[in-house]
Amino acid sequence: MTEPSQMDKDERNRQYAAMNRAAKRSMNAGLINKLKMCSDGERFQLMKTFIANPDLSTVEVEERFKNFAEQSRTDLYTTVTLLQLKKEFGKGKSARAFIAELIKGFLPYIL
């Protein structure tokens, strides 16, 4: 088999589901991203590899998928001033309560 249309659709879907479960069990974020982001032809080739080796240990994960996984796990924070928060959320009573909740742990550092 060289293309997905040569395989029964139900069997192909069953194999794709099994491959996705195996990838999630492996806890390899790069591999999971590769399965999500690859084309249909690439996914079919991965499925053929999976059928031959169900633990997915022979699948090569490109650097771009590893980098994407690392970047998606990195927490990105933006520092804003109190004035920016007031400008963003307004000056109403509910806005003041929301801002107070946001900064309550940082209040000793602000004053």
Secondary structure, 3 states (H helix, E strand, C coil): CCCHHHCCHHHHHHHHHHHHHHHHHHCCHHHHHHHHHCCHHHHHHHHHHHHHCCCCCCCCCCHHHHHHHHHHHCCCCCCCCHHHHHHHHCCCHHHHHHHHHHHCCCHHHHC
